């Protein structure tokens, strides 16, 4: 009886160790925003809080300007008012989609 129990325990242990060996830890499973941002392979999303793999999606900084006058006067970011009545950057970085 002991041999059967010991054998089944050893077999269960072998199968469970194989599962653990194949499972890769998710490097972006981080709950702290600072620790997430410190990892070059992850980014923090504030709209749906969490750490996600890959680079952060591009967000045009000029979209925060809601008025045409303010938009056109922003020379720092290179903003321009469009015909769609919103403020956008004149030049987008090459990494933007």
MODELLER restraints for C-alpha pairs under 7 A, 6 or more apart:
rsr = mdl.restraints
at = mdl.atoms
rsr.add(forms.Gaussian(group=physical.xy_distance, feature=features.Distance(at['CA:28:A'], at['CA:36:A']), mean=6.81, stdev=0.5))
rsr.add(forms.Gaussian(group=physical.xy_distance, feature=features.Distance(at['CA:28:A'], at['CA:42:A']), mean=5.80, stdev=0.5))
rsr.add(forms.Gaussian(group=physical.xy_distance, feature=features.Distance(at['CA:28:A'], at['CA:51:A']), mean=5.67, stdev=0.5))
rsr.add(forms.Gaussian(group=physical.xy_distance, feature=features.Distance(at['CA:28:A'], at['CA:52:A']), mean=5.76, stdev=0.5))
rsr.add(forms.Gaussian(group=physical.xy_distance, feature=features.Distance(at['CA:28:A'], at['CA:53:A']), mean=5.79, stdev=0.5))
rsr.add(forms.Gaussian(group=physical.xy_distance, feature=features.Distance(at['CA:29:A'], at['CA:51:A']), mean=6.43, stdev=0.5))
rsr.add(forms.Gaussian(group=physical.xy_distance, feature=features.Distance(at['CA:30:A'], at['CA:36:A']), mean=5.88, stdev=0.5))
rsr.add(forms.Gaussian(group=physical.xy_distance, feature=features.Distance(at['CA:30:A'], at['CA:51:A']), mean=5.88, stdev=0.5))
rsr.add(forms.Gaussian(group=physical.xy_distance, feature=features.Distance(at['CA:31:A'], at['CA:50:A']), mean=6.58, stdev=0.5))
rsr.add(forms.Gaussian(group=physical.xy_distance, feature=features.Distance(at['CA:31:A'], at['CA:51:A']), mean=6.78, stdev=0.5))
rsr.add(forms.Gaussian(group=physical.xy_distance, feature=features.Distance(at['CA:33:A'], at['CA:44:A']), mean=6.09, stdev=0.5))
rsr.add(forms.Gaussian(group=physical.xy_distance, feature=features.Distance(at['CA:36:A'], at['CA:42:A']), mean=6.13, stdev=0.5))
rsr.add(forms.Gaussian(group=physical.xy_distance, feature=features.Distance(at['CA:36:A'], at['CA:43:A']), mean=6.28, stdev=0.5))
rsr.add(forms.Gaussian(group=physical.xy_distance, feature=features.Distance(at['CA:36:A'], at['CA:44:A']), mean=6.31, stdev=0.5))
rsr.add(forms.Gaussian(group=physical.xy_distance, feature=features.Distance(at['CA:36:A'], at['CA:51:A']), mean=5.91, stdev=0.5))
rsr.add(forms.Gaussian(group=physical.xy_distance, feature=features.Distance(at['CA:37:A'], at['CA:43:A']), mean=5.73, stdev=0.5))
rsr.add(forms.Gaussian(group=physical.xy_distance, feature=features.Distance(at['CA:37:A'], at['CA:44:A']), mean=6.39, stdev=0.5))
rsr.add(forms.Gaussian(group=physical.xy_distance, feature=features.Distance(at['CA:41:A'], at['CA:53:A']), mean=6.00, stdev=0.5))
rsr.add(forms.Gaussian(group=physical.xy_distance, feature=features.Distance(at['CA:41:A'], at['CA:54:A']), mean=5.33, stdev=0.5))
rsr.add(forms.Gaussian(group=physical.xy_distance, feature=features.Distance(at['CA:41:A'], at['CA:55:A']), mean=6.88, stdev=0.5))
rsr.add(forms.Gaussian(group=physical.xy_distance, feature=features.Distance(at['CA:42:A'], at['CA:51:A']), mean=6.49, stdev=0.5))
rsr.add(forms.Gaussian(group=physical.xy_distance, feature=features.Distance(at['CA:42:A'], at['CA:52:A']), mean=5.49, stdev=0.5))
rsr.add(forms.Gaussian(group=physical.xy_distance, feature=features.Distance(at['CA:42:A'], at['CA:53:A']), mean=4.36, stdev=0.5))
rsr.add(forms.Gaussian(group=physical.xy_distance, feature=features.Distance(at['CA:42:A'], at['CA:54:A']), mean=5.05, stdev=0.5))
rsr.add(forms.Gaussian(group=physical.xy_distance, feature=features.Distance(at['CA:42:A'], at['CA:55:A']), mean=6.24, stdev=0.5))
rsr.add(forms.Gaussian(group=physical.xy_distance, feature=features.Distance(at['CA:43:A'], at['CA:51:A']), mean=5.72, stdev=0.5))
rsr.add(forms.Gaussian(group=physical.xy_distance, feature=features.Distance(at['CA:43:A'], at['CA:52:A']), mean=5.44, stdev=0.5))
rsr.add(forms.Gaussian(group=physical.xy_distance, feature=features.Distance(at['CA:43:A'], at['CA:53:A']), mean=6.31, stdev=0.5))
rsr.add(forms.Gaussian(group=physical.xy_distance, feature=features.Distance(at['CA:43:A'], at['CA:54:A']), mean=6.43, stdev=0.5))
rsr.add(forms.Gaussian(group=physical.xy_distance, feature=features.Distance(at['CA:43:A'], at['CA:55:A']), mean=5.76, stdev=0.5))
rsr.add(forms.Gaussian(group=physical.xy_distance, feature=features.Distance(at['CA:43:A'], at['CA:56:A']), mean=5.37, stdev=0.5))
rsr.add(forms.Gaussian(group=physical.xy_distance, feature=features.Distance(at['CA:44:A'], at['CA:50:A']), mean=5.81, stdev=0.5))
rsr.add(forms.Gaussian(group=physical.xy_distance, feature=features.Distance(at['CA:44:A'], at['CA:51:A']), mean=4.63, stdev=0.5))
rsr.add(forms.Gaussian(group=physical.xy_distance, feature=features.Distance(at['CA:44:A'], at['CA:52:A']), mean=6.27, stdev=0.5))
rsr.add(forms.Gaussian(group=physical.xy_distance, feature=features.Distance(at['CA:45:A'], at['CA:51:A']), mean=6.53, stdev=0.5))
rsr.add(forms.Gaussian(group=physical.xy_distance, feature=features.Distance(at['CA:58:A'], at['CA:96:A']), mean=5.44, stdev=0.5))
rsr.add(forms.Gaussian(group=physical.xy_distance, feature=features.Distance(at['CA:60:A'], at['CA:88:A']), mean=6.68, stdev=0.5))
rsr.add(forms.Gaussian(group=physical.xy_distance, feature=features.Distance(at['CA:60:A'], at['CA:89:A']), mean=6.64, stdev=0.5))
rsr.add(forms.Gaussian(group=physical.xy_distance, feature=features.Distance(at['CA:62:A'], at['CA:77:A']), mean=6.97, stdev=0.5))
rsr.add(forms.Gaussian(group=physical.xy_distance, feature=features.Distance(at['CA:62:A'], at['CA:79:A']), mean=5.76, stdev=0.5))
rsr.add(forms.Gaussian(group=physical.xy_distance, feature=features.Distance(at['CA:62:A'], at['CA:87:A']), mean=5.58, stdev=0.5))
rsr.add(forms.Gaussian(group=physical.xy_distance, feature=features.Distance(at['CA:62:A'], at['CA:88:A']), mean=5.08, stdev=0.5))
rsr.add(forms.Gaussian(group=physical.xy_distance, feature=features.Distance(at['CA:62:A'], at['CA:89:A']), mean=5.78, stdev=0.5))
rsr.add(forms.Gaussian(group=physical.xy_distance, feature=features.Distance(at['CA:63:A'], at['CA:87:A']), mean=5.35, stdev=0.5))
rsr.add(forms.Gaussian(group=physical.xy_distance, feature=features.Distance(at['CA:63:A'], at['CA:88:A']), mean=5.90, stdev=0.5))
rsr.add(forms.Gaussian(group=physical.xy_distance, feature=features.Distance(at['CA:65:A'], at['CA:71:A']), mean=5.61, stdev=0.5))
rsr.add(forms.Gaussian(group=physical.xy_distance, feature=features.Distance(at['CA:65:A'], at['CA:87:A']), mean=6.11, stdev=0.5))
rsr.add(forms.Gaussian(group=physical.xy_distance, feature=features.Distance(at['CA:66:A'], at['CA:86:A']), mean=6.90, stdev=0.5))
rsr.add(forms.Gaussian(group=physical.xy_distance, feature=features.Distance(at['CA:66:A'], at['CA:87:A']), mean=6.95, stdev=0.5))
rsr.add(forms.Gaussian(group=physical.xy_distance, feature=features.Distance(at['CA:68:A'], at['CA:81:A']), mean=5.78, stdev=0.5))
rsr.add(forms.Gaussian(group=physical.xy_distance, feature=features.Distance(at['CA:71:A'], at['CA:79:A']), mean=5.80, stdev=0.5))
rsr.add(forms.Gaussian(group=physical.xy_distance, feature=features.Distance(at['CA:71:A'], at['CA:80:A']), mean=6.00, stdev=0.5))
rsr.add(forms.Gaussian(group=physical.xy_distance, feature=features.Distance(at['CA:71:A'], at['CA:81:A']), mean=6.17, stdev=0.5))
rsr.add(forms.Gaussian(group=physical.xy_distance, feature=features.Distance(at['CA:71:A'], at['CA:87:A']), mean=5.90, stdev=0.5))
rsr.add(forms.Gaussian(group=physical.xy_distance, feature=features.Distance(at['CA:72:A'], at['CA:79:A']), mean=6.12, stdev=0.5))
rsr.add(forms.Gaussian(group=physical.xy_distance, feature=features.Distance(at['CA:72:A'], at['CA:80:A']), mean=5.29, stdev=0.5))
rsr.add(forms.Gaussian(group=physical.xy_distance, feature=features.Distance(at['CA:72:A'], at['CA:81:A']), mean=6.27, stdev=0.5))
rsr.add(forms.Gaussian(group=physical.xy_distance, feature=features.Distance(at['CA:77:A'], at['CA:89:A']), mean=6.88, stdev=0.5))
rsr.add(forms.Gaussian(group=physical.xy_distance, feature=features.Distance(at['CA:78:A'], at['CA:89:A']), mean=5.62, stdev=0.5))
rsr.add(forms.Gaussian(group=physical.xy_distance, feature=features.Distance(at['CA:78:A'], at['CA:90:A']), mean=5.78, stdev=0.5))
rsr.add(forms.Gaussian(group=physical.xy_distance, feature=features.Distance(at['CA:79:A'], at['CA:87:A']), mean=6.39, stdev=0.5))
rsr.add(forms.Gaussian(group=physical.xy_distance, feature=features.Distance(at['CA:79:A'], at['CA:88:A']), mean=5.49, stdev=0.5))
rsr.add(forms.Gaussian(group=physical.xy_distance, feature=features.Distance(at['CA:79:A'], at['CA:89:A']), mean=4.43, stdev=0.5))
rsr.add(forms.Gaussian(group=physical.xy_distance, feature=features.Distance(at['CA:79:A'], at['CA:90:A']), mean=5.74, stdev=0.5))
rsr.add(forms.Gaussian(group=physical.xy_distance, feature=features.Distance(at['CA:80:A'], at['CA:87:A']), mean=5.65, stdev=0.5))
rsr.add(forms.Gaussian(group=physical.xy_distance, feature=features.Distance(at['CA:80:A'], at['CA:88:A']), mean=5.61, stdev=0.5))
rsr.add(forms.Gaussian(group=physical.xy_distance, feature=features.Distance(at['CA:80:A'], at['CA:89:A']), mean=6.14, stdev=0.5))
rsr.add(forms.Gaussian(group=physical.xy_distance, feature=features.Distance(at['CA:80:A'], at['CA:90:A']), mean=6.08, stdev=0.5))
rsr.add(forms.Gaussian(group=physical.xy_distance, feature=features.Distance(at['CA:81:A'], at['CA:87:A']), mean=4.60, stdev=0.5))
rsr.add(forms.Gaussian(group=physical.xy_distance, feature=features.Distance(at['CA:81:A'], at['CA:88:A']), mean=6.50, stdev=0.5))
